[in-house]
């Protein structure tokens, strides 16, 4: 603890002693001693908790392989899209909606950069949580990933949604009504479902992308909403051998972490397949040449396909999502 922080803590304890003298007397020490006691607890008790996080993180990347490799390649694809948008933010050639007469500002390239950057941020937050043993919180974070990637899909698939996305209002009520009508998760999910029905993508597992999206979102939402049983599961994470921990404040990486990561990966995979198809066929990325060529992006996408096809179907047979079994 730095000197400035230490003095602020002492000042807070002096204020506490002055406003609650009986409580201070009950501690059997003066305010400065109470401040030192809290400092010692931060360094000792809380320090042990933080060290435990570091220990979990060091072992987690190995424990979650090869799933983490798949996630990192998927994250690389999203970061590549974000960097591509950044590189061409000021360029004259539009990398999305090249033939559409759209309002500007914002420029379509900037919109693409904003969407992909938000998706990259959300995926990195999920990665940090799952690797530090906070599996339940990672599930909650991944619902944010789902909502961003679904929005991005529809913004690229439907010009009206693109226009709705870039429209803002100063009046909070008008802004909320606009969001509810055009951009809410329910509206966006319905649009994605229609897109999947009109132009399906085949998967090497016994379910469709639309079924996966619906069941995964329901599964994520169930653990995000207030529910006692879900909270009990969240604070007693299992070890790799399946035994639950008794000390509830500490997270851990175990079998349920692997299942959450695998289910999240499938959602990312089908979303990246859809995004790639939209960008190539609807937004002309197959025609980009020179420094805008997307051939390496496509190569990584096919490598990611091979990774998924080699591992996830096997995992799926043994660890079918809870929602799909109901």
DOGUKE-320746 format. One record per residue (C-alpha): x negated, y, z negated. Coordinates in pm, 1 decimal. Example, Ala and Ser with C-alpha at 12.3 -4.5 7.8 and 13.67 -1.06 7.14 Angstrom:
2
+----------+----------+----------+
|        x |        y |        z |
+----------+----------+----------+
|  -1230.0 |   -450.0 |   -780.0 |
|  -1367.0 |   -106.0 |   -714.0 |
+----------+----------+----------+
END
This chain:
326
+----------+----------+----------+
|        x |        y |        z |
+----------+----------+----------+
|      0.0 |      0.0 |      0.0 |
|   -137.0 |    340.7 |     96.8 |
|   -186.0 |    618.8 |   -159.3 |
|     98.0 |    825.6 |    -14.9 |
|    337.5 |    530.2 |    -28.4 |
|    226.1 |    447.1 |   -382.9 |
|    297.3 |    801.6 |   -497.6 |
|    643.8 |    795.1 |   -337.4 |
|    722.2 |    473.5 |   -523.5 |
|    606.9 |    626.9 |   -853.0 |
|    819.5 |    935.8 |   -787.6 |
|   1123.6 |    714.8 |   -722.4 |
|   1064.1 |    529.8 |  -1051.9 |
|   1031.2 |    859.9 |  -1238.3 |
|   1364.7 |    972.4 |  -1093.1 |
|   1518.0 |    636.3 |  -1193.5 |
|   1380.4 |    670.7 |  -1548.4 |
|   1521.9 |   1021.5 |  -1580.4 |
|   1868.6 |    932.2 |  -1445.9 |
|   1892.2 |    589.9 |  -1617.6 |
|   1691.7 |    619.5 |  -1942.9 |
|   1852.1 |    314.5 |  -2106.3 |
|   1768.2 |     99.6 |  -1804.8 |
|   1406.3 |    222.9 |  -1818.7 |
|   1378.9 |    148.5 |  -2191.8 |
|   1509.5 |   -200.2 |  -2126.5 |
|   1207.2 |   -270.5 |  -1906.6 |
|    972.7 |   -208.7 |  -2199.7 |
|    745.2 |      7.9 |  -1985.9 |
|    713.2 |    362.4 |  -1856.1 |
|    809.1 |    464.0 |  -1502.3 |
|    450.8 |    444.1 |  -1370.0 |
|    420.8 |     86.7 |  -1499.0 |
|    751.1 |     -7.6 |  -1333.8 |
|    617.5 |    132.8 |  -1007.7 |
|    306.7 |    -86.2 |  -1042.1 |
|    530.4 |   -387.7 |  -1114.6 |
|    726.7 |   -331.1 |   -793.2 |
|    401.4 |   -283.7 |   -600.4 |
|    267.8 |   -611.5 |   -738.1 |
|    588.9 |   -789.4 |   -635.5 |
|    562.9 |   -650.7 |   -283.4 |
|    205.9 |   -774.0 |   -253.8 |
|    271.6 |  -1103.6 |   -430.3 |
|    624.6 |  -1235.2 |   -384.0 |
|    707.1 |  -1056.7 |    -59.1 |
|    353.2 |  -1109.7 |     63.3 |
|    403.3 |  -1485.7 |     26.0 |
|    722.4 |  -1464.5 |    234.1 |
|    540.1 |  -1275.7 |    511.1 |
|    252.7 |  -1526.1 |    503.8 |
|    507.3 |  -1802.5 |    547.5 |
|    635.2 |  -1625.7 |    860.9 |
|    282.4 |  -1612.7 |    998.0 |
|    235.3 |  -1984.3 |    927.4 |
|    562.0 |  -2069.8 |   1103.4 |
|    470.6 |  -1857.2 |   1405.3 |
|    128.5 |  -2023.6 |   1442.0 |
|    288.1 |  -2368.5 |   1460.0 |
|    607.6 |  -2274.4 |   1645.4 |
|    469.0 |  -2230.8 |   1996.9 |
|    334.2 |  -2585.3 |   1988.2 |
|    646.5 |  -2729.1 |   1821.2 |
|    875.5 |  -2573.5 |   2081.4 |
|    683.4 |  -2690.3 |   2386.8 |
|    749.6 |  -2753.5 |   2670.4 |
|   1062.3 |  -2541.3 |   2626.7 |
|    861.0 |  -2229.9 |   2547.2 |
|    668.0 |  -2268.8 |   2871.8 |
|    997.7 |  -2263.5 |   3062.8 |
|   1113.8 |  -1958.6 |   2868.8 |
|    789.2 |  -1772.4 |   2934.5 |
|    808.9 |  -1837.2 |   3309.5 |
|   1169.0 |  -1710.3 |   3304.3 |
|   1056.8 |  -1404.3 |   3106.5 |
|    776.9 |  -1351.0 |   3357.6 |
|   1033.9 |  -1343.9 |   3638.7 |
|   1240.4 |  -1080.3 |   3457.3 |
|    933.9 |   -869.0 |   3369.9 |
|    823.5 |   -894.8 |   3733.0 |
|   1161.1 |   -759.8 |   3847.0 |
|   1134.5 |   -476.0 |   3594.7 |
|    781.7 |   -387.6 |   3709.1 |
|    892.1 |   -404.4 |   4072.1 |
|   1169.6 |   -156.7 |   3992.1 |
|    921.0 |     69.1 |   3812.1 |
|    676.2 |     58.7 |   4105.0 |
|    945.2 |    169.5 |   4347.9 |
|   1143.6 |    403.4 |   4123.2 |
|   1030.8 |    706.7 |   4321.3 |
|   1023.7 |    537.7 |   4660.8 |
|   1253.8 |    629.2 |   4946.9 |
|   1345.0 |    267.7 |   5032.9 |
|   1621.7 |    127.1 |   4814.1 |
|   1549.8 |   -213.6 |   4662.9 |
|   1917.7 |   -269.1 |   4579.1 |
|   2227.5 |   -166.2 |   4774.6 |
|   2017.8 |    -57.3 |   5074.3 |
|   2313.8 |      2.6 |   5303.5 |
|   2560.5 |    156.3 |   5056.8 |
|   2635.6 |    526.8 |   5023.1 |
|   2602.9 |    560.2 |   4644.7 |
|   2595.9 |    857.8 |   4407.5 |
|   2254.0 |    989.5 |   4309.3 |
|   2131.8 |   1048.3 |   4057.5 |
|   2081.3 |    788.3 |   3932.8 |
|   1886.1 |    627.9 |   4214.7 |
|   1966.5 |    259.7 |   4272.3 |
|   1599.3 |    172.4 |   4211.5 |
|   1618.4 |    340.8 |   3871.1 |
|   1936.8 |    151.7 |   3786.8 |
|   1766.9 |   -175.7 |   3874.4 |
|   1468.9 |    -85.7 |   3656.7 |
|   1693.9 |      3.9 |   3361.8 |
|   1888.5 |   -323.1 |   3382.9 |
|   1584.1 |   -546.7 |   3419.7 |
|   1394.2 |   -364.8 |   3143.3 |
|   1683.8 |   -404.4 |   2901.0 |
|   1700.0 |   -773.4 |   2989.3 |
|   1324.5 |   -810.1 |   2932.8 |
|   1353.7 |   -638.1 |   2593.7 |
|   1640.3 |   -862.2 |   2484.6 |
|   1458.1 |  -1177.9 |   2593.1 |
|   1142.0 |  -1074.5 |   2406.1 |
|   1344.7 |  -1007.0 |   2090.7 |
|   1496.6 |  -1357.0 |   2117.6 |
|   1148.6 |  -1504.1 |   2167.5 |
|   1009.2 |  -1335.9 |   1855.0 |
|   1303.4 |  -1448.4 |   1641.3 |
|   1298.5 |  -1812.0 |   1753.2 |
|    919.3 |  -1836.7 |   1707.9 |
|    936.8 |  -1690.9 |   1355.7 |
|   1196.8 |  -1945.9 |   1247.5 |
|   1502.8 |  -1720.3 |   1255.3 |
|   1712.0 |  -1953.4 |   1469.7 |
|   2054.0 |  -1819.4 |   1371.8 |
|   1948.2 |  -1460.2 |   1433.6 |
|   1793.7 |  -1570.4 |   1763.7 |
|   2132.0 |  -1709.1 |   1866.5 |
|   2291.8 |  -1373.9 |   1787.9 |
|   2021.0 |  -1197.5 |   1988.3 |
|   2070.3 |  -1430.4 |   2282.0 |
|   2434.2 |  -1329.0 |   2306.0 |
|   2295.8 |   -985.0 |   2388.6 |
|   2079.4 |  -1145.5 |   2658.7 |
|   2391.5 |  -1312.6 |   2798.6 |
|   2586.0 |   -987.7 |   2815.6 |
|   2302.2 |   -799.2 |   2986.9 |
|   2228.7 |  -1069.1 |   3244.9 |
|   2599.9 |  -1116.2 |   3321.4 |
|   2638.0 |   -740.1 |   3367.3 |
|   2335.6 |   -733.0 |   3594.6 |
|   2480.0 |  -1011.9 |   3808.5 |
|   2809.8 |   -830.7 |   3858.9 |
|   2641.3 |   -491.7 |   3917.5 |
|   2446.1 |   -655.7 |   4200.1 |
|   2743.8 |   -852.5 |   4331.7 |
|   3012.6 |   -583.4 |   4330.4 |
|   2968.7 |   -222.3 |   4441.6 |
|   3270.3 |   -108.5 |   4237.2 |
|   3108.9 |   -244.0 |   3919.8 |
|   2782.7 |    -71.6 |   4012.5 |
|   2971.8 |    256.6 |   4040.0 |
|   3151.6 |    191.3 |   3710.8 |
|   2821.1 |    115.3 |   3538.0 |
|   2659.6 |    445.4 |   3638.8 |
|   2969.7 |    648.7 |   3544.1 |
|   2961.7 |    820.0 |   3203.7 |
|   3199.7 |   1040.9 |   3009.8 |
|   3143.5 |   1303.7 |   2741.2 |
|   3475.1 |   1219.1 |   2574.9 |
|   3424.3 |    908.1 |   2350.6 |
|   3782.6 |    790.6 |   2404.3 |
|   3752.6 |    811.0 |   2783.2 |
|   3415.9 |    634.8 |   2765.2 |
|   3563.8 |    351.1 |   2560.3 |
|   3863.5 |    311.9 |   2790.8 |
|   3633.8 |    304.6 |   3093.5 |
|   3411.3 |     40.2 |   2929.5 |
|   3707.0 |   -173.4 |   2826.8 |
|   3858.7 |   -164.5 |   3175.3 |
|   3544.2 |   -214.9 |   3381.3 |
|   3242.5 |   -323.9 |   3174.6 |
|   3350.7 |   -515.7 |   2863.8 |
|   3208.1 |   -869.1 |   2823.7 |
|   3549.7 |  -1023.3 |   2893.9 |
|   3586.4 |   -830.8 |   3220.9 |
|   3229.9 |   -906.5 |   3327.4 |
|   3262.5 |  -1277.4 |   3240.3 |
|   3579.1 |  -1298.8 |   3449.6 |
|   3392.9 |  -1145.2 |   3744.0 |
|   3104.4 |  -1390.3 |   3703.9 |
|   3351.9 |  -1681.7 |   3692.3 |
|   3511.6 |  -1563.7 |   4016.2 |
|   3169.0 |  -1534.5 |   4175.7 |
|   3081.0 |  -1889.7 |   4067.5 |
|   3409.7 |  -2018.3 |   4209.3 |
|   3368.7 |  -1837.4 |   4541.7 |
|   3001.5 |  -1925.7 |   4585.7 |
|   2904.2 |  -2218.3 |   4357.3 |
|   2546.0 |  -2316.5 |   4277.5 |
|   2479.5 |  -2689.6 |   4232.4 |
|   2286.1 |  -2802.9 |   3924.2 |
|   2111.5 |  -3135.1 |   3847.5 |
|   2322.2 |  -3181.8 |   3531.6 |
|   2676.0 |  -3303.2 |   3488.5 |
|   2846.1 |  -2964.8 |   3450.9 |
|   2899.8 |  -2647.7 |   3651.6 |
|   2744.1 |  -2303.9 |   3591.2 |
|   3085.9 |  -2162.0 |   3502.3 |
|   3144.9 |  -2433.5 |   3240.0 |
|   2801.5 |  -2369.7 |   3094.8 |
|   2862.0 |  -1996.8 |   3070.5 |
|   3199.3 |  -2032.6 |   2898.8 |
|   3092.9 |  -2295.7 |   2647.7 |
|   2760.7 |  -2133.0 |   2565.3 |
|   2921.5 |  -1793.6 |   2505.6 |
|   3184.9 |  -1951.2 |   2278.9 |
|   2911.8 |  -2139.9 |   2092.1 |
|   2699.9 |  -1826.3 |   2046.8 |
|   2999.5 |  -1621.4 |   1934.2 |
|   3104.2 |  -1876.9 |   1674.4 |
|   2770.9 |  -1843.1 |   1495.5 |
|   2762.0 |  -1464.5 |   1528.0 |
|   3103.8 |  -1399.5 |   1374.4 |
|   3160.0 |  -1412.6 |    997.3 |
|   3198.6 |  -1778.9 |    907.1 |
|   3091.9 |  -1942.1 |    577.7 |
|   3001.2 |  -2278.2 |    728.5 |
|   2790.8 |  -2112.4 |    999.6 |
|   2614.4 |  -1900.3 |    736.7 |
|   2534.1 |  -2209.7 |    527.2 |
|   2376.1 |  -2376.4 |    830.5 |
|   2184.9 |  -2058.9 |    916.0 |
|   2011.6 |  -2019.0 |    579.4 |
|   1915.2 |  -2385.8 |    543.9 |
|   1712.9 |  -2449.9 |    860.7 |
|   1593.2 |  -2802.8 |    918.8 |
|   1234.6 |  -2923.5 |    937.6 |
|   1117.0 |  -3102.6 |   1254.0 |
|   1212.5 |  -3432.1 |   1085.1 |
|   1569.4 |  -3312.1 |   1035.1 |
|   1563.3 |  -3242.5 |    659.6 |
|   1710.9 |  -2911.7 |    546.8 |
|   1508.7 |  -2662.5 |    346.2 |
|   1632.9 |  -2570.1 |     -0.7 |
|   1480.2 |  -2222.0 |    -15.6 |
|   1733.8 |  -2036.5 |    192.1 |
|   1553.0 |  -1705.1 |    246.4 |
|   1282.0 |  -1865.9 |    460.6 |
|   1338.2 |  -1948.5 |    824.6 |
|   1191.6 |  -2252.2 |    992.3 |
|   1142.0 |  -2411.0 |   1334.6 |
|   1309.7 |  -2749.2 |   1371.0 |
|   1531.5 |  -2956.7 |   1594.5 |
|   1813.7 |  -2701.3 |   1599.7 |
|   1562.1 |  -2439.8 |   1719.6 |
|   1479.6 |  -2666.1 |   2012.8 |
|   1848.7 |  -2713.5 |   2091.4 |
|   1916.5 |  -2338.5 |   2080.4 |
|   1616.4 |  -2269.1 |   2302.4 |
|   1718.7 |  -2539.3 |   2551.2 |
|   2078.3 |  -2414.6 |   2575.6 |
|   1953.7 |  -2058.3 |   2619.1 |
|   1713.9 |  -2172.4 |   2890.3 |
|   1991.1 |  -2333.8 |   3091.5 |
|   2186.8 |  -2007.6 |   3079.5 |
|   1878.6 |  -1815.1 |   3191.9 |
|   1809.5 |  -2060.3 |   3471.8 |
|   2155.6 |  -2043.5 |   3627.3 |
|   2148.4 |  -1664.9 |   3590.4 |
|   1808.9 |  -1632.4 |   3758.1 |
|   1928.1 |  -1856.1 |   4042.6 |
|   2230.9 |  -1630.5 |   4089.1 |
|   2024.8 |  -1310.7 |   4068.8 |
|   1773.2 |  -1440.9 |   4321.7 |
|   2049.5 |  -1536.8 |   4562.5 |
|   2211.0 |  -1193.6 |   4533.8 |
|   1882.4 |  -1008.8 |   4576.6 |
|   1778.0 |  -1212.6 |   4880.0 |
|   2109.8 |  -1241.3 |   5060.5 |
|   2301.2 |   -928.3 |   4957.2 |
|   2023.7 |   -677.9 |   4892.8 |
|   1779.1 |   -776.0 |   5165.0 |
|   1482.8 |   -889.2 |   4958.1 |
|   1408.6 |  -1156.9 |   5219.1 |
|   1319.5 |   -874.1 |   5459.3 |
|   1076.2 |   -693.0 |   5227.6 |
|    720.3 |   -686.7 |   5359.8 |
|    379.7 |   -545.1 |   5270.2 |
|    340.8 |   -422.9 |   4911.3 |
|    711.3 |   -488.2 |   4857.0 |
|    694.6 |   -854.1 |   4962.4 |
|    874.3 |  -1085.5 |   4721.6 |
|    717.4 |  -1411.9 |   4837.4 |
|    526.1 |  -1467.6 |   4512.2 |
|    842.1 |  -1395.4 |   4313.9 |
|   1015.7 |  -1667.5 |   4514.4 |
|    725.2 |  -1907.5 |   4466.7 |
|    744.1 |  -1869.7 |   4087.1 |
|   1120.2 |  -1924.1 |   4109.0 |
|   1068.6 |  -2258.8 |   4282.3 |
|    805.5 |  -2356.3 |   4023.3 |
|   1056.8 |  -2270.7 |   3751.6 |
|   1315.1 |  -2488.5 |   3929.4 |
|   1068.7 |  -2777.7 |   3920.6 |
|   1002.6 |  -2727.3 |   3550.2 |
|   1372.1 |  -2722.9 |   3470.0 |
|   1450.9 |  -3022.3 |   3687.9 |
|   1169.0 |  -3223.4 |   3530.7 |
|   1261.2 |  -3159.3 |   3169.5 |
|   1605.1 |  -3016.3 |   3094.7 |
|   1827.2 |  -3293.9 |   3237.6 |
|   1648.6 |  -3542.4 |   3009.8 |
|   1691.0 |  -3312.5 |   2710.5 |
|   2055.2 |  -3253.1 |   2798.3 |
|   2141.3 |  -3622.7 |   2780.0 |
|   2008.1 |  -3651.5 |   2424.4 |
|   2109.3 |  -3307.5 |   2292.8 |
|   2438.6 |  -3216.4 |   2455.7 |
|   2566.9 |  -2872.0 |   2343.5 |
|   2811.5 |  -2881.2 |   2056.0 |
|   3070.7 |  -2683.7 |   2252.3 |
|   3066.3 |  -2932.9 |   2538.4 |
|   3143.6 |  -3223.7 |   2303.7 |
|   3461.5 |  -3070.4 |   2165.0 |
+----------+----------+----------+
END
